[in-house]
Amino acid sequence: DRLLGERGARGLRIYYVARFARIYPLYLLALAVAVIVTVQQPADVGRLLTDPVLWLHVVAQQTWSGDLSVAYGFNGPAWSVGVELFLYALFPLLLIPLRRIRQNVRALLIVAAVAVLVVAALTVLSYLLGIADLPHENPLSGHRFLYRTPITRLPDFVLGVCLGYLLMATRDRDLTRIGRILQAVGGVLVFGEMLIPQLAASVWSLDSTDMIPFALLLFGLAVSP
């Protein structure tokens, strides 16, 4: 409401500064620690300062690279920060259409379902294009396009926004019992996925099969902590 309400540009500025302050300083500190341990002699400093891969990491854009050694270089797990920054940048734009249905539970559920179906369709498309079974190191792999590419993680973010609006739209209702049921169902589904090696080794495990179980689990925890 503050983002798109009466605050206007000031609301946007507060939002972006807050997101940046919450994520980037710690990200940069972790990168600095990861880089410092690679310095063994003075010449290494000059080499690092001229390394384009390092600068991709500094601006958190490494996840866009098709080269896995670039995306996972220096501080491997930090690729996800690049995804987060991309999605946070788009968040105000996503709110424009979504806030029109923010009180409509049925419409929010429909949008959430569409987000899940989009990811499922992208997974099927990866099989049709022959990239589903390519190794992670391949720049054309499903791992890259379904897991690491910020654009294809957009449906996850839309699902999350819908869950947030659902929480607000149902805050006057007692959902304690329903929340516990959702926690149990979501938890069992997540645990069940872990017990199926074939699923874990497929591109379905990169996103598609996780969306509904974790949505149920997180929403259940939110309404019934």
N, C-alpha and C positions, 0 to 999 in steps of 0.2 A: 504493500500500500504506500509506503514511503517512497519507494523507487519511482512509481508511476503516478503518484498522487500530487499533493500540493507542493511538494518540495522541488519537483522538476529536476533541473540540472544539479542542484545542490544534493538531492537525494542520490543521484547517480554518482556524483563525486564521492560522497560519504561511503557508498557501497563499494566502489572500486578501490578506494584507499584502504578500507577495512579488509577486503579480500587480500589485497597485496600485502598488507602488514601482517596478516595472519599466516600467510603461506611462505612468501618469498625469503624473508630474512633467515628463517630456520633452514629452508632449502639451500640457500647460499652458504650457510655455515657448514651444513653437511657436505656440500660439494667441496668446500675449502679443505675440510678434514681429509676427504678422500683423495684430493689432489696432492696435499702436502706430503702424504706418506709415499708418494711416488718420486719425490725429489731426493736424489742421492748425492748430487753434486751441483755446483753453480750452473753448469751448462744446461741442466734439466729445466731451470727456470725459463731460460730463453726459448727452449723447445716448446714448453707448455704455452707460453704467451703467443706463440705463432701457430698453435695447433687449432685448426678450425673446429675440430670436434669439441674441444674444451669450451669454445665460445658458444657453440650450439647448446651446451649444457648450462652455461651462464645465463642464457636467455630462455632456458627451459623449452627448447624446441627440438630436442633430440628424438623425441618419440615419432616425429614425422618421417624420419629417415628409414629407408628400406634396409639399411645395413644394421644388422643386429648388434654388431660390435660398437656401432655409434650410439644406437638407442640405449644399450646397456653399459656403455663405457663409463668409466670413473665410478659413479654411484648408480648401480644398476636399477634398483627399485624406483629411483627418482623419475623415470620416464613418465610415471603416472601423474606427476605434477604438471607436466605439459598438457596432458589431457584435461586436468582440472582447470587450468588457467583458460584454456579454450572454451570450456563449458561455462565457466563463471563469466567470461566476457560476453557470451551469448545470452546469459540469463535474463537481463532486462528485456531483450527482444522477445524471448519466449513468454514472458509474462503478459505481453500485450494481448495475444489471442487467448491465453489460458485463464487470465483473470476474469474474462467474460463468463466463464462457466464455473468459477470458483465455488459457488454455492450449489451447483447442480451435481449431486452425487452420481447420478446415472451417466451424465456426460463425462465426468472425470473418470469413471470406470471404463467407459468406452475408449477414451483417449489412452488410458493406461494399457488396455488390451491391444489397441492398435500398435503401441510402442513395442509390446512383446512380439506381435505378429511380424512387424518390420524386421526385427532382429532374426526371427526364425526364417523369414524369407531370404535375408542376406546369407544365412547359413546354408540354406538349400542352394542358393545361387553359387556359393563357393564350390559346391559339388558339381554343379552344371558347368562351371568354368574350369574345373579340373585343378583347383588350387587348394582344395580341402586337405589333401594328404601330403602336400609339400612340406618339407622339414622347416622348422622355425627359422632357420638361417636364410631361407630363400626369400628374397625381397617381394616375391609375388604370393607368399604363403597366406593361408587363411589366418594364421596367427597374427600376421602383421595387420591385415585389413579388418579382421573382426575383433581383435583384442587390443592392439596398440594404436590404431588410427583414431584420432579424436572425433572425426566426423561420425564414424559408425558407433561411437559410444553415446551419441546424442539421444537415442531412444531411452537409454538408461536414465539419463538426466531428466528427460520428460516424464518418465515413470516416477522418479523421485519427486518432481514438482507436483504431480498429480496426487501422490500420497500426502504431501504437505498440505495441499488444499483440502484433501479428504479429512485430514485431522482437524482442520479449522471448521469445516462444514459439519462435522459430527461432534464437536466438542461439548455440545449441550446434551448429548445422549450418553447413557451409561453403557459403555462397550466393554466393561471389564471381563465378562464371561466370554464374549466373542473374541476379545483380544487374547485370552489364554488359549482358546481353541486355535486361533491363527498361529500363535507361537508354537504350539505342539505340532500342528500340521507342517508349518514351515521348517521347524527343526528336524522333524522326521525326514522330510524330503531332502534337506541339505545333507543329513547323515547318510541317507540312502544313496545319494549320488556318489558319495565317497566310497561306497562299497561296490561300485560297478566300474572295474578297470577299463572296460571297452568305452564307456562314456567319457571317462577322464582323459582317454587318449584321442578322443575325437574333437572336431571343431565345435560340436554342440556344447562342450564343456567350457568353451572360451567365453560364453555369455548367455546363449539362448536358454539353457536349462537352469541357469542360476537366477534369472530375473524373478520368476514367480515365487520360488521358495523363499528368497531373501526379502521380497516385498511383503509376503505374509508374515515372516518372522519380525521384520523391523516395524511394520505397522502394528502388529500385535503387541510388541514391547512398548511402543509409543502410547497406545491407548490403555495398556494394562502393565505398567512397569514391574 
